[in-house]
Structure formats: C-alpha cells, structure tokens
Amino acid sequence: MTSDAKAVFITGGANGIGWATAETFAARGWHVTIADVEIARARTRAEGFAGKMLALPLDVTDRVAVDQAFASATAHWGRLDALINNAGIQRHAPLESLTFENWNAVLDVNLHGALHCLQAAGRIMLAQGSGAIVNLASIAATRGAPGRAPYAVSKAAIASLTKTAAVEWTARGVRVNAVAPGYVETDLVTVAVAEGRLNTVPMIERTPARRLADPSEIARAIYFLCTEDASYVSGHVLHVDGGFEADYGVPFFPPKALP
C-alpha cells in the first residue's frame, strides 16, 4: 500500500497509553500499526479503523520477531515515519526479596525490548533520512520508587538511551525523544483500585494537578513530538505529570500573625 498519509508503529498498542496514542494518530490521519502480545485485543481494536490500522502480534523481547514486524508494517503502509516505544511491564516486590527472575523480566521488556524496536526503526529511518521516535519513560526514572526497583531502573535507562540515540541520529534526520508520564488513569489502575491493591488518594495528593492523567493527555504529548511542530526537539524527556516532578515535596505554611 502506498499513501501520502504518514505511518506510526506503536508497541503495546492494544491498551492504556498505547491505545490512546493509536486513536490520537488515527484521528489525525496517520496509518497506525499496533503491535502487542495481546493480539486478539489488538485485532478487535483495529477493526474499528478499517484501512487505517494494522494489528500485529509482537513480543518485543524477541529480536527476530521485532525485525519481522517492522518489515511487515513498512511493507504494508509503504513507509515508516514514527515509532512509539510503549510496551512495558511491572513486577512489584520489596528490594530485599525481589527475585532476579522478576528483575530480568522487567528489564527484558522495558529496556531490551525498547532497544530492539529502536534499532529496527532506526535502521529504516536512517536509510530514508527522516523519522521520529518517542520512548516511554516515567516519573519513576528520577525518583525512588518503593517496590518497583526494576521498573524505575528500566525507565532511567530509557531516558539515557533516548539522549544517546538523539545525539547519534538527529544530524541524520531522526529525532529521538521520550515522554515521562505521571500517574495515569488506565484500566490497570482501575482494576488495581477495585481489587484493593492500589490507593489513588496519596497519588493525587502528591500531584499538584490534584488528579490522575487521562491516557489521551499523554497521547497528545507523544503525538506533538512526532510532528513538525517539534522539528527542533530531540534528546528531550518531556514530563507529562501534572507538576509531580517540579514539586519540592514540602508544603509551605504562611507564618502565623503575631499577637
């Protein structure tokens, strides 16, 4: 298929921020590939966007599968203009009891998987001399995240990888940035709250915006970084966090009036 419409490849595109991003790009006239291990869910999603959206099965930890998926998507749309490196998992445990198996599982998806996709997209984009890549970092990358050591480490590494890729590739036409979301009201969060595994009250109290983000708010920031409006933005980690990162964390109380 050949078209003047641009094409974006989104990993973990069947749910949450990934799906909100897919909807955002499709609504703006892009051709969208959603690649996900949950292929049944991805295909159901794509059916609502006939001719605009392609669903592909993808385990980002499988380097051969990654290369094949990018080749398939590029052949299908006739081009590749953007990659959204969104696939990610978490494993919760106190640091002293965290298993190496769970540590590896998170790093394998969140960091190694992102690298596989970054390289696969990068080779295509560098050959054509244009493209935009947005990696998903997190506010956990710059703060201690109790119970989420491998996730926080993976996201800190993503921020560093983003800057290195940008330094190497921007002069060759490929911009690389990251978005670091704060707390987002995804289906996973909703289920965790319903099951009593998560309490959003301290999250909201700790966020100056005093609410969770809607996934579409993260998606719009991602979209911006892939457009010509961000043509001079590369190597940047954009925090979309309702002011979380900026907050000093210590409340101010005005001095009491003297009697």
N, C-alpha and C positions, 0 to 999 in steps of 0.2 A: 504494500500500500504506500502510495506517495501522496503527500499533502503539504500545504503551507502551514498547517497547524503544528505547533511545537509538541514535543513528546517528553513526558516525565516518567521516570521509573521510581516507584515507591516501595521500599521493603517494609514488611509488617503492615501492609496497606489495608488489611481487612477489618481492622478495629481501631478504636481510640483515635489518637492524634493522626495515625496513618490514614484512616478512613476519612477523617475530617479534611485532611490535606488533599486526598484524592478528589473529594467533592469540590473543594475550592478550585483546584486546577481545571477540572472538567467544566465547571460553571463558567470559567473564563476562556473556554475554547481550546484547551490543551487536550491532546491524546494522552491517556493515562494507563500505565501498567501498574497493577497492584500485585506484588509478589509476596506470598505468605505461605507458611506451613499449613495454615487452615484453608486449604484450597477450596473446600466446599463453600465456606463462608465467603471467600473472595469471589468465587464464581456467581454466587447469589447476588452479591453487591454489584458486580459488573453488569449483570443482566438488566439492571435499571438504566444503564447508559450504553445502550446498543450502538456500536460503531465508534464510541468514544473511549471505551475502557476495555482492557485486556487483563484477564486474571491468569497468573502463572503460579505453579507450585514452586516454593523455594525454601530450602534450608540454607541460611547464609553461612553456616559453618562448613558447607560442602563446596570447596573451591571450584571443582569441575562443574557442579550444578549452577553455581553463580555465573561462570563464563557462558554456559549454555543459555541461561535465562536472559542475559544481556544480549546475546546474539539473536535469540528468538524475538525479543521485543524490538530490537533495532531493525530486524528484517521485516517485522510486521508493520511498523509505522514508517519505515524508511528513514528514520533519524533518531537521535538521542540528544536532547537539549538540557536535561536536568536529572539529577539523582537526589532522592531524599533518603538518607541512610537512617531509617527509623526503627528497624527491628531491634527488639531488646527484651530481656527477661530480668527477673529479680530472684534472689534466694535470701530469705531473712534468717539471721541467726546471730547471737552474740559472738563477738570476735573470738573469744577463747574456745568456743565449741563449734565454730564454723568448719565444715569439712572441706578438705582440699578438692573433693569431687564437686561440691557446690561452687566453690571459688572458680574452678576451671570452667564449669558450665556457663557462668555469667560472663567471664572474660572471653570465652569462645564465641558466644553470640554477640555480645555488645561491642567488643573490641576487634577480635579477629574477623568476625563476620563483616563488620563495618569496613575493615581493611580490604577484605576480598572484593566487596562491592565498589569501594573507592577506586581500587586498581582496575577493575573490569571497566567501569565507566570512564575512568581517566584515560585508559588506552584509546578508547573510541573518541573521546572528546579532544584529546591532544592531537590525534591524527587529523581531525577536521578543523582544529584551531579555535574551537568555541565550546562553551558549556558552563553549567553552574552546578555545584554540589553543595548540599546542605546536610550536615551531620547533626544528629540529635544528641546534645549534651544534657546537662541538668544542673539545677542549683546545688545538687549533691556534689558536684565536681569541686566546689570551692569551700565546702563546709564539712565538718564531721557529721556523718550520717549513722547514728547508732543502729546496729542491727543490719546495716546494708553496706558493709565494707566492700565486697566485690563490685557492687553496683557503683558506688561512689568512685572507686579506683578506676573502673572502666570509663566513666564519664570524664574524669580528669584527663585520662589518656586520650579520649576523643578530642577534647579541647586542644591538647598539644598536637595531635595528629592533624587537626584542621589547620593550625597555623603553619606547620611544616609543609603540608600539601600546597597551601596557598603561596608560600614563598617559592616553592619549586615550580608551580604551574601557572601562576597568574600572568606572567610575561608571555606565556604560550597560549593564552586565550581562555584558560579555565579558572574560574573563580571558585574558591572553596571557603565556606563559612559554616558556622554552627548556630543552632538555636538552643538555648538552655531554658526549658520551661520550669516554672514553679509548680505548685500543686494544681493539678488539673482534674476536673470532674469527669472522669472516664467511667466506662462500665465496670472496670476492675475496681475502682474506688467505691462505686455504688454498692457492688456486691460485698466488698470487704466491710463496709459500714453495716450493711444489713446482717452480716454474719457475726458482728461484734468484734472483728479483728482490727478495726481501724476507727479512730475518733477524729473527725474533721475539726472539732472545736479548737484544739491548740494550733492546728494548721492555719485556720482563719484568723485567730488572734495574733499569730506571728507574722501575718501578711498585711502590710499597710493598706492594700486594697480591700481588706476585710471580706474576701470571698475567694472561692476557687475559680480558676480559669475555665472557660468553656473551650473544648478542643478546637473550635473554629478560630479562636483568638490566636492560638499557636499556629494554626494552619495559615492564617493570613500573613503572619510574620515570615513563615517559611516561603510562601509564595513571593513576597516582596524581594527576598534575597535572590530569587531566581529570575527576576525581571530586569529590564534595562534601567529601571528606577534605582537599582542598586549596582549600576555598572562600575562604580569605583569603590565598591565594598568587597574586600577579600581578606581572609585571615581573621575575621571578626567573630566573636562569640556573643550573640545577641540574647540578653536575658529578657525573657517574657514571663515575668514572675510577680507582677503586682507590687513591685517595690521590695520584695523579700531580700534581695542581695544588698540593696542600699541601706537597709535598716541596721542601725548600730546595735539594736537589741536591748538597750537600757532605756526605760521610759523616763521622760522628763516631768518633774512636778514643780510647778511655779512656787517660788518662795512664799512662805506664809507672811501675811501682813503683820507688822509689829504692832503691839498694843499701844 
